[in-house]
Amino acid sequence: MTGNTRIPPAEITGVYGAVLKRVTRRMLGDVPEALGVMWHNRPVLRFSMGIGRRAARWNRCDESLKAYAHMAVAALVGCSFCLDLGYFQAYHAGLDVAKAREVPRWRESEVFTPLERDVMAYAEAMSQTPPAVTDELSARLLDRLGAPALVELTAFAALANQFARANIALGIRAQGLAASCGLAPLPSRAGSRA
């Protein structure tokens, strides 16, 4: 789905633009519209990409748990681009795509462990306004993950919120990244209007 952004994508030009397009094509198979939208303000683009790269190097929390948290935030907030990208990334990282596919309807799905359910509940609770994280949920996660992993999971879900909410505000939508890998479509979030 293209052509629906609230700010028309700019033409990505220059040496930096050429390198960025080449790297993006290698990573995603295409240059998403989001890159053209963000090209209007390169310092913001560089900051967003830099923080994303740094967060990808964090290693105290299991990658699958972070992927489920990211997609749970995206499903709750309604960022189709984030869901598409998260599903695509799960596939390319060798994560369980059958589980990743079920994240939008995780409460009804039977594929998740109690820990995975707590992680997604935590990510959703963080995403509420005001946040709805409970002491009980935090204590269970602290007991099962340890402090370093819980801090990382929290920061990761917070970043997912930042990116998802910015994408929605800018009108950035899914671009078929997961479909380009032959992945089955994601189910709609239970109770959603989609």
Order of alpha helices (4+ residues) and beta strands (2+ residues): alpha-alpha-alpha-alpha-alpha-alpha-alpha-alpha-alpha
